[in-house]
Amino acid sequence: MSKFIIQVNGPAYGTSASVNALRFTQAVLSGGHQVVCVFFYQDGVYNSTEFSLPASDEYDVVQQWKILAAKYQVPLVNCVSAALRRGIIAVQEAQENGLSHWNVEQPFIMGGLGELVTGVESADRLICF
């Protein structure tokens, strides 16, 4: 059994990076391997916004990440710096900055590059999309 960290650098829509990362992660988990976390970095943080509203006939990759996290208990971690620069804000960051709105909710959490580095130390592979 291998331990993976999946890094998603592409947005939920507009490229295939997120869907490919999701499918790879599903395959890894179905194969009995472990995913330490999925780390959303750069434009990948757009995968966590509650304001993403795909058309009813489109694949809802954001919802699929949530389902994966619930089924396998995989942490979904946003790089907080990348997220804030792109207007992706969780409750804590909204409160700290006097904002009344946020667009990130569980199971997505905010974290830093330090968490990625720490995770890489315990994983066998880092796969980036």
Salt bridges, closest charged atoms under 4 A:
ASP43 OD1 - ARG86 NE 2.74
GLU50 OE2 - LYS66 NZ 2.71
